[in-house]
Amino acid sequence: MPDLAPISAIINSTYVLYCFALGIWAGILYLRDLPLSGNFWGAMWLAPVLPAIELLLGIIRAVGGAEYRTVFWLYQIYFIIVLPGTFALLRGRDDRQAAAIFAGIAIFSALAAISTAQRNVILNPALILGLW
């Protein structure tokens, strides 16, 4: 089986950029005093797909023998539910304050995804055994 780690890293980078774009978009809507549009909602509902794919790749890699810290699974679940959960907590509001909240949540999620990549939440067996 081919190594799926590079694909997982690409998906994580894509999620970071996507969340930054969503946050900037919501921030611009906030600054212009515009409501969140249907275009934004469509983009927001697409965001959980990327971490779901990364979670699926993680499961495939774990079955193949890769070791993960528990925090990896928790981060992926957070990334999957944070934006839809915010939508549910706000009960579908689309006003200026909701735009500010979504801007903050999306940028925070992007920064959290950067943190997961920098802290290497995936354990490398070669590092554990001292072979590398």
C-alpha positions as CSV (number, residue, x, y, z in Angstrom):
1,M,0.0,0.0,0.0
2,P,1.4,3.5,-0.9
3,D,2.2,5.8,1.9
4,L,-0.7,8.2,2.5
5,A,1.2,10.7,4.7
6,P,1.9,13.2,1.9
7,I,-1.8,13.2,0.9
8,S,-2.8,13.8,4.5
9,A,-0.3,16.7,4.7
10,I,-1.7,18.2,1.5
11,I,-5.3,17.9,2.8
12,N,-4.3,19.5,6.1
13,S,-2.7,22.4,4.2
14,T,-5.8,22.7,2.0
15,Y,-8.0,22.9,5.1
16,V,-5.8,25.6,6.6
17,L,-6.0,27.7,3.5
18,Y,-9.7,27.1,3.1
19,C,-10.5,28.1,6.7
20,F,-8.3,31.3,6.3
21,A,-10.3,32.1,3.2
22,L,-13.6,31.5,5.0
23,G,-12.5,33.7,7.9
24,I,-11.4,36.5,5.6
25,W,-14.6,36.3,3.7
26,A,-16.8,36.4,6.8
27,G,-14.6,39.2,8.1
28,I,-15.1,41.3,5.0
29,L,-18.9,40.7,5.2
30,Y,-18.7,41.9,8.8
31,L,-16.8,45.0,7.9
32,R,-19.2,45.8,5.1
33,D,-22.2,45.2,7.3
34,L,-23.6,42.5,5.0
35,P,-25.4,39.3,6.0
36,L,-23.9,35.9,5.4
37,S,-25.1,34.8,2.0
38,G,-26.0,31.5,0.5
39,N,-22.6,31.4,-1.2
40,F,-20.9,31.6,2.2
41,W,-23.2,28.9,3.6
42,G,-22.3,26.6,0.7
43,A,-18.6,27.1,1.2
44,M,-19.0,26.7,5.0
45,W,-20.7,23.3,4.6
46,L,-18.0,22.1,2.3
47,A,-15.3,22.8,4.9
48,P,-16.0,19.7,7.1
49,V,-15.4,17.4,4.1
50,L,-11.6,18.0,4.1
51,P,-11.1,16.8,7.8
52,A,-13.5,13.9,7.2
53,I,-11.2,12.8,4.3
54,E,-8.2,13.2,6.5
55,L,-9.9,11.2,9.3
56,L,-10.6,8.4,6.8
57,L,-7.0,8.4,5.6
58,G,-5.9,8.3,9.3
59,I,-8.1,5.2,9.9
60,I,-6.6,3.6,6.8
61,R,-3.1,4.4,7.9
62,A,-3.8,3.2,11.5
63,V,-5.0,-0.1,10.2
64,G,-1.8,-0.3,8.1
65,G,0.3,0.1,11.2
66,A,0.9,3.9,11.6
67,E,0.7,5.1,15.2
68,Y,-1.2,8.2,16.1
69,R,-1.6,10.1,19.3
70,T,-5.1,10.4,20.7
71,V,-5.0,14.1,20.1
72,F,-5.0,13.5,16.3
73,W,-8.4,11.9,16.5
74,L,-9.8,14.6,18.7
75,Y,-8.5,17.4,16.4
76,Q,-10.1,15.7,13.4
77,I,-13.4,15.4,15.2
78,Y,-13.2,19.1,16.2
79,F,-12.4,20.2,12.6
80,I,-15.4,18.2,11.3
81,I,-18.0,19.6,13.8
82,V,-16.8,23.1,14.6
83,L,-18.3,25.0,11.7
84,P,-21.6,23.1,11.5
85,G,-21.8,23.2,15.3
86,T,-21.4,27.0,15.2
87,F,-24.1,27.2,12.7
88,A,-26.4,25.1,14.9
89,L,-25.6,27.1,18.0
90,L,-26.4,30.3,16.2
91,R,-29.6,28.8,14.8
92,G,-28.8,29.8,11.3
93,R,-28.4,33.5,12.0
94,D,-26.9,35.4,9.1
95,D,-26.5,38.9,10.6
96,R,-23.3,41.0,11.1
97,Q,-22.6,39.5,14.5
98,A,-22.8,35.9,13.1
99,A,-20.3,37.0,10.4
100,A,-17.9,38.1,13.1
101,I,-18.3,34.8,15.0
102,F,-17.7,32.7,11.9
103,A,-14.7,34.8,11.0
104,G,-13.2,34.1,14.4
105,I,-14.1,30.4,14.4
106,A,-12.7,29.8,10.9
107,I,-9.4,31.6,11.6
108,F,-9.1,29.8,14.9
109,S,-9.6,26.5,13.1
110,A,-7.0,27.3,10.5
111,L,-4.5,28.2,13.3
112,A,-5.3,25.0,15.1
113,A,-4.7,23.0,11.9
114,I,-1.3,24.7,11.6
115,S,-0.6,23.7,15.2
116,T,-1.4,20.1,14.5
117,A,1.1,20.0,11.6
118,Q,3.8,21.8,13.6
119,R,3.5,19.6,16.7
120,N,3.6,16.4,14.7
121,V,0.6,14.7,16.2
122,I,1.3,11.7,14.0
123,L,4.0,9.5,15.7
124,N,6.8,8.4,13.5
125,P,7.8,4.8,14.5
126,A,11.4,5.4,13.4
127,L,11.7,8.3,15.8
128,I,10.3,6.2,18.7
129,L,12.8,3.4,18.0
130,G,15.7,5.8,17.5
131,L,16.3,4.6,14.0
132,W,16.2,8.1,12.4
